Amino acid sequence: MKRSRRGQVDPFIVMDVMEEARSLEAAGRHIIHMEVGQPGTPAPLAARQAVAAALDQPLGYTVALGLPELRCGIAELYRRWYGVDLNPDRVIVTAGSSSAFLLAFSALFDAGDRVALGEPGYPSYRQILRALSLTPVGIPTRDENRLQPVPEDLAGVEMQGLIVASPGNPSGTMLSQRALKALMDHCAARGIAFVSDEIYHGLHYGDRAVSALEISDEAYVINSFSKYFSMTGWRLGWMVVPEDHIRTVERLAQNMFICPPHVSQVAALAALDCIDELEANRAVYAANRRLMLDGLPKAGFSRIAPPDGAFYIYADVSGLTDDSLQLARDILHGAEVAVTPGLDFDPVRGAQTLRFSYARATADIAEGLERLRQFMTGR
């Protein structure tokens, strides 16, 4: 049977690493997971309790854009975090941020449109765009710009859209308000749609991240309950769209997804109020980050991007290898630590980089760093 060209996307390498690590664990080996951006902390207690209390009630379809009370709660989050007065009607609850990207790209772009993204960057942007018959345009970023795009990088590049993430994945670097505004102004002046990936907001270790909504309403802003709220498996995200785009996105959501999962929305509504627990989780990641910044250089990984937020360290390993895929495999089998090859994030320069996640328990991070030190110094 014929297969479409749209379906011929690259694998998500980190998921392949996870599967290889799972196979080793099934064979009895103890793997330390530094490959995937999955919090080691559970969903907030009140979220779990809310779900338990709701299980005796019908959990069926909700309206396509999400429970109205959850949309209001998310709007309140923007007031609390950023001082933004947000109309809840603009909040679209989605089945994870992944479906938010599907909706955003479908609403904003036509087949063949060119959508730019900074490299290194989240690999699924590229693959989702391809699956929608859109053309991803990689923008090589530079160390002096903290691996974030700047307007000069976009000069002369034909594009109908730009995706920016701050904090970034894999780098963890953030854009200042001035830098974010410069990108948004560049796009606005040229009729380029702007998509701001803010799923790591809340996970910062100095100044907080800036939302695109603090600068302009003319952007698509995407976020998720997966990272700060420790709810990866609940598959719930959201996006904020301009008011004149609401009905377009609603029609797409009705037909593509019907609605977000009801049970996850119940949990998310309760999670919004679990501030003390969520901030305690952030303190765990901060402690893990300190361990990483101290321990990775001892293992030979000293050239790293400044990790302002999220829970990743992105390391230049060009002095060690020009094959990050093989180095990651060697580390997995030799040190029993799973890490992600940079090829996932940068198809051009990623053969010389690795990403390390510090999202898991502190004891695991400490153990993983010691294993890395012993393995790398013994190579």
C-alpha positions, 0 to 999 in steps of 0.5 A: 500500500502506498505511503504518503511523503508526509509520513516520512518524518525522522524519528524522535531520537530521545524516544529511541534512546528511552526504548533502548534503555528500557530493553537494558532494564528489562535485562536486569540493568539499572539505568540512570535516566538523563535522556528525557525531559520527564519530571521525577516529581509526581502530579500535585497531590490535590490534582490526584485527589481531585481525580479520585473524587471525580471517578464516580461521576461521568467523565465524558466529552467536554466542550472542544476548547476545554472546561470553562473553569479551567480556561479561567484558571489558566487566564488567572495564571497569566495575571499571577505570573506576568501581570497580563489581563487575559480574556479566558476565551482566548485560552484553548485547552489541548491534548498536550502541547503537541496537539497545540502545535498541530492546531497552531500550524494548521490554523496559521499556515498553508501547505508549502509555507516556510516556518523557521525555527532556531537550531538547536531546537525541539525536534518535533517542530520540524517533524510536525511541520513536515507531516503537515506539508509545511517546510521547516527552515532551520536557523543556526543560532550562535553561542554569543546569542545564547543559542537563541535566534536574533533578528540578524539571523533572519535577514533574507530568509523567506518564511511565513512563520517563526517558532521561538522557545524560551527557556529553550529545549535543549539549551535551557537558555532564555530570551530577555524581554528586549530580545523577545520583543526584537524578534516579535517586532521583526515578524510583525513588520513583515507579516510573519506569524509568531509562535512562542513555545513557553512550556518550560515557564515556571522552571527558572533559576534566576530571573523568570521567563518573559511571555510573548503576551507581555509584548503583544496579543498578536502571537500564538503562545503554547504551554503545557501541564507537563513540565512545571506541573509534573503532569507529562502522562496526563497529556494536557496543554494549552495555547493562547490565540488572538481573539479573531483566531478563536473560532478558526482554532475551535473548528479545527479542535472539534474535528481533530480532537473533539475535546481534551481528556476530561479527567486530565482537565479535572486534575489540571484545574486542581494543580493550578492552586498547588503553588507550594508543592510546585515551588518545592519541585522547582527547588529540587531541579535547582539542586539538581542543576547545581550538581550538574554544573559541578559534576559534568566538568569532572566527567569532561563535559565543560563546554555547556550552554548557560542553563537559565531554565527548564531542566537540561544541560546542552554540552559541546562534545566536539573535543570528544567525538564527531558522532554523538549518536555513538557516544550516547550509545557508548555511555548508555552501555558502558556507564548505564546512563541514558543521554540524548544525542544532539542530532535530535535538536540540530541536524547539522551540528548535533553530531558534536553535542549531547543533552543531559536532563536533570529532571529526575530525583536528586539521588539519581542525578548524583549517581548518574554524574558519578557513573559518567565521571568514572566512565569518561575518565576511564575511556 
